[in-house]
Amino acid sequence: MTTSAPRTPGSAGRSAWPPAPDPLPLPVVDDHTHLDHARRGETALSVDDALARAAAANVTQTVQIGCDVRGARWTVAVLDEQAERARADGRPCPLLGGVSLHPTEASRLVAEHGEARLEAALAEIERLARHPRVRVVGETGLDHYWVDADDTGGRAAQERAFRWHVDLAKRLGKVLQIHDRDAHRAVLQVLADEGAPERTVFHCFSGDATMARLCADRGWYLSFAGTLTFANAEPLREALRAIPLDRVLVETDAPYLAPVPHRGRPNAGYLVPLTVRCMAAVLDRDVESVCAALNSTSEALYGPW
């Protein structure tokens, strides 16, 4: 399954695809992307194009996240298609997946259709999460940016869904990927109440150094996106410095959050080298050792590809 062709390379403005950076010296994994998404008014790269561009940058493996029922079904279909083609070609499959209901999707379902629709959607997510190439339950968590405190029903739906996903990840032995936007304290409270899965990842980590140390002390992982490169992101860089490298992952969250110097433009896996090189500079380490550590951690989390 593929999506529509991208805009042509000559497209003007900030919606044009950025040029490719120099490839990384060693392979790494894009820990979290949305190949089924396009930014508003734009066209997504096809799956094949996105994966090929990433591979050319030495981003050889990708975790595709489907975070509503439609996206989760699409993810499983693409996993099957890519695995079959890889088998036929005698090569490793570059794609694993995650499925969930995004926190704002849980809020939307209850607001527009009622509790029964949320229950039905969660049942479908559980069915899809049992697929052998789905290694992640997520992204799930709490979003207090888009759903504010006045929307008590929306926030209650998010919390209920989050607790359900935590339980599902533990029952199925999957990695839990957390979405935490303006909700640090509440997310940590749910994890304390429910007991976090052994393999828990904060996707697009947005906390400070204190929170980073707390997470690392509990054995959790922090995945850093292009936001790490932003000029106003010194607290994120301090968070990265505060934890062991074996707790660190890298991601795009594509097509969003393109790293500097392409902030505001569409993002894709082939731009991961910009974030990895920023990591190396922040940690005062060589790029090769950072790549090796990122790849080793991804392999330990997700298992064989």
C-alpha positions, 0 to 999 in steps of 0.5 A, spaced: 500 500 500 502 506 498 500 513 498 500 519 493 506 521 490 510 527 493 510 534 491 515 535 485 522 537 488 521 544 485 515 546 489 516 553 492 515 555 499 516 551 506 512 545 503 517 543 499 521 537 501 528 539 504 534 536 501 537 530 504 543 531 509 549 527 509 548 520 511 549 517 517 556 513 518 552 507 521 544 505 521 539 507 526 532 506 527 526 512 526 523 510 532 516 513 531 513 516 524 506 516 521 507 514 514 499 515 513 499 522 515 500 528 510 500 535 513 494 540 511 494 542 504 500 537 502 501 530 500 505 525 503 511 521 500 509 514 498 511 508 503 516 506 498 519 513 497 519 514 504 523 508 506 528 509 500 530 516 502 531 514 509 535 508 507 539 512 503 541 516 509 542 510 513 536 510 517 534 503 515 528 501 519 522 505 521 517 504 526 510 506 523 505 508 528 497 508 526 493 512 532 486 511 530 482 505 527 483 507 520 490 508 521 491 502 525 488 498 520 492 501 514 499 500 518 497 492 519 496 492 511 503 496 510 506 491 515 504 485 511 505 488 504 512 490 506 514 484 509 512 480 503 516 484 499 522 483 503 521 476 503 520 475 496 527 479 495 531 476 500 532 482 505 530 484 512 523 488 512 525 495 514 518 496 517 515 495 524 508 498 527 505 500 533 497 501 533 493 505 538 488 510 539 491 517 540 489 521 546 485 526 542 482 521 538 479 517 545 476 524 546 473 525 540 470 518 539 466 519 546 464 527 544 461 525 538 459 518 538 459 516 546 462 511 550 460 505 546 464 507 540 470 508 544 469 501 547 468 498 539 475 502 537 479 499 543 477 492 541 479 493 534 486 496 536 487 490 541 485 485 535 490 489 530 495 489 536 496 482 536 499 482 529 506 479 530 509 485 526 506 490 531 511 491 536 508 497 540 502 499 543 501 507 542 502 512 541 497 513 548 497 517 553 494 524 555 494 531 551 492 537 555 494 542 550 488 540 545 483 538 550 483 543 556 481 542 563 474 545 562 473 539 557 472 534 563 469 529 559 474 529 554 480 528 559 476 523 562 476 519 556 483 520 555 485 517 561 481 511 561 484 509 554 491 511 557 490 506 562 487 501 558 493 501 553 497 500 559 494 494 561 494 492 553 501 493 552 503 488 559 498 483 557 501 482 550 508 484 552 509 490 547 513 496 548 508 502 550 509 508 547 507 514 550 504 521 548 505 526 553 503 533 551 502 538 557 501 533 562 507 530 565 504 530 572 498 526 570 502 521 565 506 519 571 501 518 576 497 514 571 504 510 570 504 509 578 497 507 579 497 502 573 505 500 573 508 501 567 510 496 562 517 493 562 519 497 556 516 504 556 518 509 551 516 517 552 515 519 544 517 526 542 520 527 549 518 534 552 520 534 559 526 537 563 532 534 566 528 532 572 523 528 569 528 525 564 532 522 570 526 520 574 524 516 567 531 513 566 531 511 574 525 507 572 528 504 566 524 507 561 526 510 554 526 517 552 525 518 544 527 525 542 525 528 535 527 534 531 525 539 537 531 537 540 535 542 534 530 548 536 533 554 538 528 554 544 529 547 546 535 548 551 531 544 556 530 538 552 538 538 551 539 538 558 534 532 559 538 529 554 545 530 557 541 528 564 540 520 562 545 514 560 545 514 552 542 507 553 535 510 555 535 514 548 532 513 542 531 518 536 525 519 532 521 524 526 514 524 528 514 525 521 511 529 517 511 533 523 517 537 527 522 537 522 529 539 525 533 545 524 534 548 519 528 545 516 523 547 521 516 548 519 517 544 513 515 537 512 519 532 515 521 524 513 525 519 516 531 521 511 532 527 516 534 523 522 541 525 521 540 532 523 537 530 529 542 525 531 548 529 529 545 534 534 545 529 539 552 527 538 554 535 539 550 536 545 553 529 548 560 531 546 560 524 543 562 522 536 556 520 531 559 513 530 558 511 537 551 515 538 549 511 532 551 504 535 548 506 541 541 508 538 541 502 534 543 497 540 537 500 544 532 499 538 534 492 537 533 491 545 526 494 545 523 491 538 527 485 537 528 482 530 526 485 524 
